[in-house]
């Protein structure tokens, strides 16, 4: 239950323990995205765009890298 999860998280915080927040309930309680669906961690840095916008982005990145090389 959510009440039990809250108790466990509170007890862990008081005892200076670490919780990696890998479950659904604890992430909901602390207001983070859930580790499922669109909140799945492997998609955190996913960038969705059009092909044209992606090409323009790649060109800007290449120009930036050239400008700031050693």
Phi and psi restraints in degrees (range 20) as a CNS / XPLOR table:
assign (resid 1 and name C) (resid 2 and name N)
       (resid 2 and name CA) (resid 2 and name C) 1.0 -64.4 20.0 2
assign (resid 2 and name N) (resid 2 and name CA)
       (resid 2 and name C) (resid 3 and name N) 1.0 -34.1 20.0 2
assign (resid 2 and name C) (resid 3 and name N)
       (resid 3 and name CA) (resid 3 and name C) 1.0 -64.2 20.0 2
assign (resid 3 and name N) (resid 3 and name CA)
       (resid 3 and name C) (resid 4 and name N) 1.0 -41.2 20.0 2
assign (resid 3 and name C) (resid 4 and name N)
       (resid 4 and name CA) (resid 4 and name C) 1.0 -66.1 20.0 2
assign (resid 4 and name N) (resid 4 and name CA)
       (resid 4 and name C) (resid 5 and name N) 1.0 -41.6 20.0 2
assign (resid 4 and name C) (resid 5 and name N)
       (resid 5 and name CA) (resid 5 and name C) 1.0 -62.1 20.0 2
assign (resid 5 and name N) (resid 5 and name CA)
       (resid 5 and name C) (resid 6 and name N) 1.0 -41.8 20.0 2
assign (resid 5 and name C) (resid 6 and name N)
       (resid 6 and name CA) (resid 6 and name C) 1.0 -60.8 20.0 2
assign (resid 6 and name N) (resid 6 and name CA)
       (resid 6 and name C) (resid 7 and name N) 1.0 -42.4 20.0 2
assign (resid 6 and name C) (resid 7 and name N)
       (resid 7 and name CA) (resid 7 and name C) 1.0 -63.4 20.0 2
assign (resid 7 and name N) (resid 7 and name CA)
       (resid 7 and name C) (resid 8 and name N) 1.0 -45.0 20.0 2
assign (resid 7 and name C) (resid 8 and name N)
       (resid 8 and name CA) (resid 8 and name C) 1.0 -63.4 20.0 2
assign (resid 8 and name N) (resid 8 and name CA)
       (resid 8 and name C) (resid 9 and name N) 1.0 -44.6 20.0 2
assign (resid 8 and name C) (resid 9 and name N)
       (resid 9 and name CA) (resid 9 and name C) 1.0 -64.5 20.0 2
assign (resid 9 and name N) (resid 9 and name CA)
       (resid 9 and name C) (resid 10 and name N) 1.0 -40.4 20.0 2
assign (resid 9 and name C) (resid 10 and name N)
       (resid 10 and name CA) (resid 10 and name C) 1.0 -64.8 20.0 2
assign (resid 10 and name N) (resid 10 and name CA)
       (resid 10 and name C) (resid 11 and name N) 1.0 -44.8 20.0 2
assign (resid 10 and name C) (resid 11 and name N)
       (resid 11 and name CA) (resid 11 and name C) 1.0 -62.5 20.0 2
assign (resid 11 and name N) (resid 11 and name CA)
       (resid 11 and name C) (resid 12 and name N) 1.0 -41.4 20.0 2
assign (resid 11 and name C) (resid 12 and name N)
       (resid 12 and name CA) (resid 12 and name C) 1.0 -64.3 20.0 2
assign (resid 12 and name N) (resid 12 and name CA)
       (resid 12 and name C) (resid 13 and name N) 1.0 -40.5 20.0 2
assign (resid 12 and name C) (resid 13 and name N)
       (resid 13 and name CA) (resid 13 and name C) 1.0 -64.5 20.0 2
assign (resid 13 and name N) (resid 13 and name CA)
       (resid 13 and name C) (resid 14 and name N) 1.0 -42.7 20.0 2
assign (resid 13 and name C) (resid 14 and name N)
       (resid 14 and name CA) (resid 14 and name C) 1.0 -63.3 20.0 2
assign (resid 14 and name N) (resid 14 and name CA)
       (resid 14 and name C) (resid 15 and name N) 1.0 -37.2 20.0 2
assign (resid 14 and name C) (resid 15 and name N)
       (resid 15 and name CA) (resid 15 and name C) 1.0 -87.5 20.0 2
assign (resid 15 and name N) (resid 15 and name CA)
       (resid 15 and name C) (resid 16 and name N) 1.0 9.6 20.0 2
assign (resid 15 and name C) (resid 16 and name N)
       (resid 16 and name CA) (resid 16 and name C) 1.0 56.5 20.0 2
assign (resid 16 and name N) (resid 16 and name CA)
       (resid 16 and name C) (resid 17 and name N) 1.0 37.4 20.0 2
assign (resid 16 and name C) (resid 17 and name N)
       (resid 17 and name CA) (resid 17 and name C) 1.0 -93.1 20.0 2
assign (resid 17 and name N) (resid 17 and name CA)
       (resid 17 and name C) (resid 18 and name N) 1.0 166.4 20.0 2
assign (resid 17 and name C) (resid 18 and name N)
       (resid 18 and name CA) (resid 18 and name C) 1.0 -110.4 20.0 2
assign (resid 18 and name N) (resid 18 and name CA)
       (resid 18 and name C) (resid 19 and name N) 1.0 134.4 20.0 2
assign (resid 18 and name C) (resid 19 and name N)
       (resid 19 and name CA) (resid 19 and name C) 1.0 -123.9 20.0 2
assign (resid 19 and name N) (resid 19 and name CA)
       (resid 19 and name C) (resid 20 and name N) 1.0 122.1 20.0 2
assign (resid 19 and name C) (resid 20 and name N)
       (resid 20 and name CA) (resid 20 and name C) 1.0 -76.8 20.0 2
assign (resid 20 and name N) (resid 20 and name CA)
       (resid 20 and name C) (resid 21 and name N) 1.0 2.5 20.0 2
assign (resid 20 and name C) (resid 21 and name N)
       (resid 21 and name CA) (resid 21 and name C) 1.0 49.6 20.0 2
assign (resid 21 and name N) (resid 21 and name CA)
       (resid 21 and name C) (resid 22 and name N) 1.0 56.5 20.0 2
assign (resid 21 and name C) (resid 22 and name N)
       (resid 22 and name CA) (resid 22 and name C) 1.0 -92.6 20.0 2
assign (resid 22 and name N) (resid 22 and name CA)
       (resid 22 and name C) (resid 23 and name N) 1.0 -7.6 20.0 2
assign (resid 22 and name C) (resid 23 and name N)
       (resid 23 and name CA) (resid 23 and name C) 1.0 -103.7 20.0 2
assign (resid 23 and name N) (resid 23 and name CA)
       (resid 23 and name C) (resid 24 and name N) 1.0 170.5 20.0 2
assign (resid 23 and name C) (resid 24 and name N)
       (resid 24 and name CA) (resid 24 and name C) 1.0 -67.1 20.0 2
assign (resid 24 and name N) (resid 24 and name CA)
       (resid 24 and name C) (resid 25 and name N) 1.0 -53.5 20.0 2
assign (resid 24 and name C) (resid 25 and name N)
       (resid 25 and name CA) (resid 25 and name C) 1.0 -61.7 20.0 2
assign (resid 25 and name N) (resid 25 and name CA)
       (resid 25 and name C) (resid 26 and name N) 1.0 -45.8 20.0 2
assign (resid 25 and name C) (resid 26 and name N)
       (resid 26 and name CA) (resid 26 and name C) 1.0 -65.6 20.0 2
assign (resid 26 and name N) (resid 26 and name CA)
       (resid 26 and name C) (resid 27 and name N) 1.0 -33.3 20.0 2
assign (resid 26 and name C) (resid 27 and name N)
       (resid 27 and name CA) (resid 27 and name C) 1.0 -69.7 20.0 2
assign (resid 27 and name N) (resid 27 and name CA)
       (resid 27 and name C) (resid 28 and name N) 1.0 -38.1 20.0 2
assign (resid 27 and name C) (resid 28 and name N)
       (resid 28 and name CA) (resid 28 and name C) 1.0 -64.1 20.0 2
assign (resid 28 and name N) (resid 28 and name CA)
       (resid 28 and name C) (resid 29 and name N) 1.0 -43.8 20.0 2
assign (resid 28 and name C) (resid 29 and name N)
       (resid 29 and name CA) (resid 29 and name C) 1.0 -61.4 20.0 2
assign (resid 29 and name N) (resid 29 and name CA)
       (resid 29 and name C) (resid 30 and name N) 1.0 -40.8 20.0 2
assign (resid 29 and name C) (resid 30 and name N)
       (resid 30 and name CA) (resid 30 and name C) 1.0 -92.3 20.0 2
assign (resid 30 and name N) (resid 30 and name CA)
       (resid 30 and name C) (resid 31 and name N) 1.0 4.0 20.0 2
assign (resid 30 and name C) (resid 31 and name N)
       (resid 31 and name CA) (resid 31 and name C) 1.0 79.5 20.0 2
assign (resid 31 and name N) (resid 31 and name CA)
       (resid 31 and name C) (resid 32 and name N) 1.0 25.3 20.0 2
assign (resid 31 and name C) (resid 32 and name N)
       (resid 32 and name CA) (resid 32 and name C) 1.0 -100.3 20.0 2
assign (resid 32 and name N) (resid 32 and name CA)
       (resid 32 and name C) (resid 33 and name N) 1.0 163.2 20.0 2
assign (resid 32 and name C) (resid 33 and name N)
       (resid 33 and name CA) (resid 33 and name C) 1.0 -64.9 20.0 2
assign (resid 33 and name N) (resid 33 and name CA)
       (resid 33 and name C) (resid 34 and name N) 1.0 143.9 20.0 2
assign (resid 33 and name C) (resid 34 and name N)
       (resid 34 and name CA) (resid 34 and name C) 1.0 -77.3 20.0 2
assign (resid 34 and name N) (resid 34 and name CA)
       (resid 34 and name C) (resid 35 and name N) 1.0 148.4 20.0 2
assign (resid 34 and name C) (resid 35 and name N)
       (resid 35 and name CA) (resid 35 and name C) 1.0 -80.6 20.0 2
assign (resid 35 and name N) (resid 35 and name CA)
       (resid 35 and name C) (resid 36 and name N) 1.0 55.9 20.0 2
assign (resid 35 and name C) (resid 36 and name N)
       (resid 36 and name CA) (resid 36 and name C) 1.0 -157.5 20.0 2
assign (resid 36 and name N) (resid 36 and name CA)
       (resid 36 and name C) (resid 37 and name N) 1.0 158.8 20.0 2
assign (resid 36 and name C) (resid 37 and name N)
       (resid 37 and name CA) (resid 37 and name C) 1.0 56.1 20.0 2
assign (resid 37 and name N) (resid 37 and name CA)
       (resid 37 and name C) (resid 38 and name N) 1.0 -131.5 20.0 2
assign (resid 37 and name C) (resid 38 and name N)
       (resid 38 and name CA) (resid 38 and name C) 1.0 -72.9 20.0 2
assign (resid 38 and name N) (resid 38 and name CA)
       (resid 38 and name C) (resid 39 and name N) 1.0 -12.0 20.0 2
assign (resid 38 and name C) (resid 39 and name N)
       (resid 39 and name CA) (resid 39 and name C) 1.0 -90.7 20.0 2
assign (resid 39 and name N) (resid 39 and name CA)
       (resid 39 and name C) (resid 40 and name N) 1.0 0.7 20.0 2
assign (resid 39 and name C) (resid 40 and name N)
       (resid 40 and name CA) (resid 40 and name C) 1.0 -58.6 20.0 2
assign (resid 40 and name N) (resid 40 and name CA)
       (resid 40 and name C) (resid 41 and name N) 1.0 129.9 20.0 2
assign (resid 40 and name C) (resid 41 and name N)
       (resid 41 and name CA) (resid 41 and name C) 1.0 -56.7 20.0 2
assign (resid 41 and name N) (resid 41 and name CA)
       (resid 41 and name C) (resid 42 and name N) 1.0 -34.1 20.0 2
assign (resid 41 and name C) (resid 42 and name N)
       (resid 42 and name CA) (resid 42 and name C) 1.0 -67.7 20.0 2
assign (resid 42 and name N) (resid 42 and name CA)
       (resid 42 and name C) (resid 43 and name N) 1.0 -13.7 20.0 2
assign (resid 42 and name C) (resid 43 and name N)
       (resid 43 and name CA) (resid 43 and name C) 1.0 -103.6 20.0 2
assign (resid 43 and name N) (resid 43 and name CA)
       (resid 43 and name C) (resid 44 and name N) 1.0 7.3 20.0 2
assign (resid 43 and name C) (resid 44 and name N)
       (resid 44 and name CA) (resid 44 and name C) 1.0 -58.0 20.0 2
assign (resid 44 and name N) (resid 44 and name CA)
       (resid 44 and name C) (resid 45 and name N) 1.0 -34.7 20.0 2
assign (resid 44 and name C) (resid 45 and name N)
       (resid 45 and name CA) (resid 45 and name C) 1.0 -105.8 20.0 2
assign (resid 45 and name N) (resid 45 and name CA)
       (resid 45 and name C) (resid 46 and name N) 1.0 16.3 20.0 2
assign (resid 45 and name C) (resid 46 and name N)
       (resid 46 and name CA) (resid 46 and name C) 1.0 -66.8 20.0 2
assign (resid 46 and name N) (resid 46 and name CA)
       (resid 46 and name C) (resid 47 and name N) 1.0 134.3 20.0 2
assign (resid 46 and name C) (resid 47 and name N)
       (resid 47 and name CA) (resid 47 and name C) 1.0 -120.4 20.0 2
assign (resid 47 and name N) (resid 47 and name CA)
       (resid 47 and name C) (resid 48 and name N) 1.0 115.3 20.0 2
assign (resid 47 and name C) (resid 48 and name N)
       (resid 48 and name CA) (resid 48 and name C) 1.0 -105.2 20.0 2
assign (resid 48 and name N) (resid 48 and name CA)
       (resid 48 and name C) (resid 49 and name N) 1.0 127.8 20.0 2
assign (resid 48 and name C) (resid 49 and name N)
       (resid 49 and name CA) (resid 49 and name C) 1.0 -156.5 20.0 2
assign (resid 49 and name N) (resid 49 and name CA)
       (resid 49 and name C) (resid 50 and name N) 1.0 -178.0 20.0 2
assign (resid 49 and name C) (resid 50 and name N)
       (resid 50 and name CA) (resid 50 and name C) 1.0 -88.5 20.0 2
assign (resid 50 and name N) (resid 50 and name CA)
       (resid 50 and name C) (resid 51 and name N) 1.0 163.8 20.0 2
assign (resid 50 and name C) (resid 51 and name N)
       (resid 51 and name CA) (resid 51 and name C) 1.0 -61.5 20.0 2
assign (resid 51 and name N) (resid 51 and name CA)
       (resid 51 and name C) (resid 52 and name N) 1.0 -42.6 20.0 2
assign (resid 51 and name C) (resid 52 and name N)
       (resid 52 and name CA) (resid 52 and name C) 1.0 -62.0 20.0 2
assign (resid 52 and name N) (resid 52 and name CA)
       (resid 52 and name C) (resid 53 and name N) 1.0 -45.3 20.0 2
assign (resid 52 and name C) (resid 53 and name N)
       (resid 53 and name CA) (resid 53 and name C) 1.0 -65.6 20.0 2
assign (resid 53 and name N) (resid 53 and name CA)
       (resid 53 and name C) (resid 54 and name N) 1.0 -35.7 20.0 2
assign (resid 53 and name C) (resid 54 and name N)
       (resid 54 and name CA) (resid 54 and name C) 1.0 -67.2 20.0 2
assign (resid 54 and name N) (resid 54 and name CA)
       (resid 54 and name C) (resid 55 and name N) 1.0 -42.3 20.0 2
assign (resid 54 and name C) (resid 55 and name N)
       (resid 55 and name CA) (resid 55 and name C) 1.0 -62.1 20.0 2
assign (resid 55 and name N) (resid 55 and name CA)
       (resid 55 and name C) (resid 56 and name N) 1.0 -42.6 20.0 2
assign (resid 55 and name C) (resid 56 and name N)
       (resid 56 and name CA) (resid 56 and name C) 1.0 -62.8 20.0 2
assign (resid 56 and name N) (resid 56 and name CA)
       (resid 56 and name C) (resid 57 and name N) 1.0 -39.9 20.0 2
assign (resid 56 and name C) (resid 57 and name N)
       (resid 57 and name CA) (resid 57 and name C) 1.0 -62.9 20.0 2
assign (resid 57 and name N) (resid 57 and name CA)
       (resid 57 and name C) (resid 58 and name N) 1.0 -45.9 20.0 2
assign (resid 57 and name C) (resid 58 and name N)
       (resid 58 and name CA) (resid 58 and name C) 1.0 -61.7 20.0 2
assign (resid 58 and name N) (resid 58 and name CA)
       (resid 58 and name C) (resid 59 and name N) 1.0 -38.9 20.0 2
assign (resid 58 and name C) (resid 59 and name N)
       (resid 59 and name CA) (resid 59 and name C) 1.0 -64.4 20.0 2
assign (resid 59 and name N) (resid 59 and name CA)
       (resid 59 and name C) (resid 60 and name N) 1.0 -43.5 20.0 2
assign (resid 59 and name C) (resid 60 and name N)
       (resid 60 and name CA) (resid 60 and name C) 1.0 -63.1 20.0 2
assign (resid 60 and name N) (resid 60 and name CA)
       (resid 60 and name C) (resid 61 and name N) 1.0 -40.2 20.0 2
assign (resid 60 and name C) (resid 61 and name N)
       (resid 61 and name CA) (resid 61 and name C) 1.0 -62.8 20.0 2
assign (resid 61 and name N) (resid 61 and name CA)
       (resid 61 and name C) (resid 62 and name N) 1.0 -43.7 20.0 2
assign (resid 61 and name C) (resid 62 and name N)
       (resid 62 and name CA) (resid 62 and name C) 1.0 -63.1 20.0 2
assign (resid 62 and name N) (resid 62 and name CA)
       (resid 62 and name C) (resid 63 and name N) 1.0 -43.1 20.0 2
assign (resid 62 and name C) (resid 63 and name N)
       (resid 63 and name CA) (resid 63 and name C) 1.0 -62.6 20.0 2
assign (resid 63 and name N) (resid 63 and name CA)
       (resid 63 and name C) (resid 64 and name N) 1.0 -41.9 20.0 2
assign (resid 63 and name C) (resid 64 and name N)
       (resid 64 and name CA) (resid 64 and name C) 1.0 -63.1 20.0 2
assign (resid 64 and name N) (resid 64 and name CA)
       (resid 64 and name C) (resid 65 and name N) 1.0 -45.7 20.0 2
assign (resid 64 and name C) (resid 65 and name N)
       (resid 65 and name CA) (resid 65 and name C) 1.0 -63.3 20.0 2
assign (resid 65 and name N) (resid 65 and name CA)
       (resid 65 and name C) (resid 66 and name N) 1.0 -40.3 20.0 2
assign (resid 65 and name C) (resid 66 and name N)
       (resid 66 and name CA) (resid 66 and name C) 1.0 -62.8 20.0 2
assign (resid 66 and name N) (resid 66 and name CA)
       (resid 66 and name C) (resid 67 and name N) 1.0 -42.7 20.0 2
assign (resid 66 and name C) (resid 67 and name N)
       (resid 67 and name CA) (resid 67 and name C) 1.0 -66.7 20.0 2
assign (resid 67 and name N) (resid 67 and name CA)
       (resid 67 and name C) (resid 68 and name N) 1.0 -34.9 20.0 2
assign (resid 67 and name C) (resid 68 and name N)
       (resid 68 and name CA) (resid 68 and name C) 1.0 -108.4 20.0 2
assign (resid 68 and name N) (resid 68 and name CA)
       (resid 68 and name C) (resid 69 and name N) 1.0 19.8 20.0 2
assign (resid 68 and name C) (resid 69 and name N)
       (resid 69 and name CA) (resid 69 and name C) 1.0 -68.0 20.0 2
assign (resid 69 and name N) (resid 69 and name CA)
       (resid 69 and name C) (resid 70 and name N) 1.0 161.0 20.0 2
